[in-house]
Amino acid sequence: MNDLVRALCLAKWESSGALAKSLIASPELARSTAEKLIDNTGWRERVTAAKLIAAFELNDLVPALLTTFEKNPEEYTCRAFSRLAVQSLGHHAVIYLAKMKQACPDNDYGRHLQELIEQQT
């Protein structure tokens, strides 16, 4: 799994879907891998989960992934998760983006994260 994380985490969002599909043989394997990565505390793993979810359209996993942002809001997950929410959740994205914004700390870094989230809307 480390090789998958290394490959997908560093890939640009636009090209990560094709790369994910070339590295993962089936949607079932993508789902089980994404579920394992969602439970991980590392940002690289959770960004990789976001890219797998987007590539294989595992939209039912999006809410669980986005709630991990509340525990540890940081820039890389902020960028990936807000993009995933808009891409996958349609009009429901607004609800999750608002929750992400609320999870941002009340300081300069938190305001920076909120700006990143607003850029996706």
C-alpha positions as CSV (number, residue, x, y, z in Angstrom):
1,M,0.0,0.0,0.0
2,N,2.9,2.3,0.6
3,D,3.8,2.3,-3.1
4,L,0.2,3.2,-4.0
5,V,0.2,6.1,-1.6
6,R,3.5,7.3,-2.9
7,A,2.4,7.2,-6.5
8,L,-1.1,8.7,-6.0
9,C,-0.3,11.2,-3.4
10,L,2.2,13.0,-5.6
11,A,0.1,12.8,-8.7
12,K,-1.8,15.9,-9.9
13,W,-5.5,15.6,-9.3
14,E,-6.3,15.7,-13.0
15,S,-4.1,12.7,-13.9
16,S,-4.6,10.7,-10.7
17,G,-7.8,9.1,-11.9
18,A,-6.2,7.3,-14.8
19,L,-3.2,6.4,-12.6
20,A,-5.4,5.0,-9.9
21,K,-7.2,2.8,-12.4
22,S,-3.9,1.6,-13.8
23,L,-2.7,0.6,-10.3
24,I,-5.9,-0.9,-8.8
25,A,-7.5,-3.9,-10.6
26,S,-11.1,-3.5,-9.6
27,P,-13.6,-1.2,-8.0
28,E,-14.0,-3.6,-5.1
29,L,-10.2,-3.5,-4.4
30,A,-10.4,0.3,-4.7
31,R,-13.2,0.5,-2.2
32,S,-11.4,-1.7,0.4
33,T,-8.2,0.2,-0.1
34,A,-9.9,3.6,0.3
35,E,-11.7,2.4,3.5
36,K,-8.4,1.4,5.0
37,L,-6.8,4.7,4.0
38,I,-9.7,6.7,5.4
39,D,-9.0,5.3,8.9
40,N,-5.3,6.4,8.7
41,T,-4.2,9.5,10.4
42,G,-1.6,10.5,7.8
43,W,-2.5,13.2,5.3
44,R,-0.8,11.3,2.4
45,E,-3.0,8.3,3.0
46,R,-6.2,10.4,3.3
47,V,-5.3,12.4,0.1
48,T,-4.8,9.1,-1.6
49,A,-8.2,7.9,-0.4
50,A,-9.7,11.0,-1.9
51,K,-8.1,10.3,-5.2
52,L,-9.3,6.7,-5.2
53,I,-12.8,7.7,-4.3
54,A,-12.9,10.2,-7.1
55,A,-11.4,7.9,-9.7
56,F,-13.8,5.0,-8.9
57,E,-16.7,7.2,-8.1
58,L,-17.1,5.7,-4.6
59,N,-19.2,8.7,-3.6
60,D,-20.8,7.0,-0.6
61,L,-17.3,7.1,1.1
62,V,-17.0,10.8,0.8
63,P,-18.7,11.8,4.0
64,A,-16.6,9.5,6.1
65,L,-13.4,10.9,4.6
66,L,-14.5,14.5,5.0
67,T,-15.2,14.0,8.7
68,T,-11.5,13.2,9.2
69,F,-10.7,16.8,8.3
70,E,-12.4,17.9,11.6
71,K,-9.8,15.9,13.6
72,N,-6.8,17.3,11.8
73,P,-7.4,20.3,9.4
74,E,-4.4,20.8,7.3
75,E,-3.6,22.2,3.8
76,Y,-3.1,19.1,1.7
77,T,-6.3,17.4,2.9
78,C,-8.1,20.7,2.7
79,R,-7.3,21.0,-1.0
80,A,-8.1,17.4,-1.9
81,F,-11.2,17.1,0.2
82,S,-12.8,20.3,-0.9
83,R,-12.2,19.4,-4.5
84,L,-13.6,15.9,-4.0
85,A,-16.7,17.3,-2.2
86,V,-17.5,19.6,-5.1
87,Q,-16.8,16.9,-7.7
88,S,-18.7,14.1,-6.0
89,L,-21.5,15.5,-3.9
90,G,-23.1,18.1,-6.1
91,H,-25.4,20.4,-4.2
92,H,-24.7,18.5,-0.9
93,A,-21.1,19.7,-1.1
94,V,-22.1,23.0,0.5
95,I,-23.0,21.2,3.8
96,Y,-19.7,19.4,4.0
97,L,-17.6,22.4,2.9
98,A,-19.3,24.4,5.7
99,K,-18.4,21.7,8.2
100,M,-14.8,21.8,7.0
101,K,-14.7,25.6,7.4
102,Q,-16.0,25.3,10.9
103,A,-13.2,22.8,11.7
104,C,-10.5,25.2,10.8
105,P,-8.6,26.8,13.7
106,D,-9.3,30.4,14.6
107,N,-5.9,31.8,13.5
108,D,-4.1,32.8,10.3
109,Y,-3.6,29.3,9.2
110,G,-7.3,28.5,9.7
111,R,-8.3,31.5,7.7
112,H,-5.9,30.3,5.0
113,L,-7.7,26.9,5.0
114,Q,-11.0,28.6,4.8
115,E,-9.9,30.6,1.7
116,L,-8.8,27.3,0.1
117,I,-12.3,25.8,0.7
118,E,-14.0,29.0,-0.6
119,Q,-12.0,28.7,-3.8
120,Q,-13.8,25.4,-4.6
121,T,-17.3,26.9,-4.3
